[in-house]
């Protein structure tokens, strides 16, 4: 029997094309996932080194030269640790919590444009997608806090959901200015719009939005000074107090990936993604030869470094103060920024 | 209306949270039971006693000399001040005068301990509120002080350097030099901490107006030390009832105004600067002379004075005379090396290979069956018995006498006047008082401690109720408690 009898050559060709496309996507996913996880490992190392040097100490130094293998040692340790589950915990939900949290964070990697052509899913609602996933991530936090059957975890979970939801509003509103200027929700289009704009990056015209976004992003990923849900000195470890071993590692992974996502979002929406402003490329023309991903990662890591810097510098806010900042300061400012951007857009 | 209906249907009650004894922010093993309504504290119940070691009771069965190391274990963050407090109290009971130099040295180490304590307080207080870097900055300087301690007495934490009647040994010149260097550097280091938190908006929001307590109330709650001075009461024992060399140095007592967490923080920061000043003055004025009171009846003198003929340990062995030994088993139990063996009511024997020659059995034996004989370890029992029968050289008899005398002096303690007294000193945490009832023997009939941490822990409910959960952490930090002292 001939294969031509079943499908025509054109169809076959289309099928092969489709197959290749799928294969490429799978390879892309594998690369992004692998690099993403490796990034998490070394983001912890980077954090410990940076904070260590800020605090007049050295950070990890023992495992490998300058402690370079420390992340692997940590991972291995967490992997082989006993998985303790509280006796009265709601087990299925307890299992599900970290998975949701991490999955919701990792899915975001698919819409981040790392470079001109390197994005797994170039969807036209990329920005909304990230918000939606951040919203789902809260479920992970909340149900793990609830299912642990621990009061600390419970308070941590409640705090966290309240915090993440209210700061998501501020963050969303701060990005509306960017949407207005770019006229799109597609992250690749937003970067292109910045490339073509006079300023080269939206951080300059959208400076208010950028500041609001930066503050909200710190709160969104639960880091100092907004690390209320896991306020070590009050709630032991917040919503993941009762988690141990690899489930704990999942939360850790999720948190660092969320940090990476927020840094990428700042890079893409405000700092021009993989592009450089025209006034820099005009002055130093050969800088164009450097691949875009280098600029992208440099911006992302500068932003992540900023996170670490804050952590080493400031104390923690109290819960009510945190909410007051979110609702009474950031949201009104973000709204004013939208108004301003809209007016400018109409007038020009 | 709807709310009232809802309250009828759904019963609401406070969430009962158990905080501690194992908790990152309760500074040891303090246990707080919080009743919280949302995030607001309704009720706080502190529970103490998780680190109770019965130091007061132990003090009754130990002579005055022996109880001194116990005070290290009370407030282990500032052991030096505790030692001084104990020594000052016992000296008053004995009625002895400490030499000038020892007084100045004590003032120096006491203020060093105040700085070390306040550094640890600032470190943990800031860490609790979330300022992580301050923690490590503070520990850098605390480490320096601990190294200086090591220089004078070899210990870092449980020092037992001040002794009844003075200090253990004179300070070396290098110590004074490096301490001078420390005092030169330290004010700039305080500025370093202050750049991080002093005017920090978050720090101000977390501390100003938190845990406010008025001057009258603070006094009636029994607060002392910087915790009281934060409320504006200039009560400092160093100023009002000077001990050691505090009447010979100039210093100010910093006080706050409103009595909130920030004021108490400011008080302690200023106090560190004052302590630094006091140390500098003491180094400048440090007089020459002895460091131990010349009162052989009441103090432990240097070894060569107490035992003019030291025990020749290498060239002799202990031997139990069979005739004299009643087989009571006292030496058997006392021997740290378990070198003595034998049945009850039968003469014991010493395994010479195991014997450490520590003389414990020698002073324990009530029947004088233990003999010191000249000879080494290699000798057999028969040979030793032969030597024991021979007349003992006078030197060894003398040495044995001195040894027993010194042992009994420490074990039984000096004969002290009868009576009772309360002596308070200003330790970094507040007023540390020692109350002794003496029945004339070498051991206190009753030893009672007024520990500032215990009293401050009792104030926690007053400081916390009405605030939020996070403020409990600030309140625990601001009263600066150490549970070793609180539980005793």
Interface residues (C-beta under 8 A of the other chain):
Chain A: X51 X54 X55 X56 X57 X151 X152 X155 X224 X225 X227 X231 X232 X233 X234 X236 X311 X312 X313 X314 X315 X316 X317 X318 X319 X320 X321
Chain B: X15 X16 X17 X18 X23 X24 X25 X39 X126 X127 X128 X129 X130 X131 X132 X133 X135 X136 X137 X140 X196 X197 X200 X202 X203 X205 X206 X468 X469 X470 X471 X472 X473
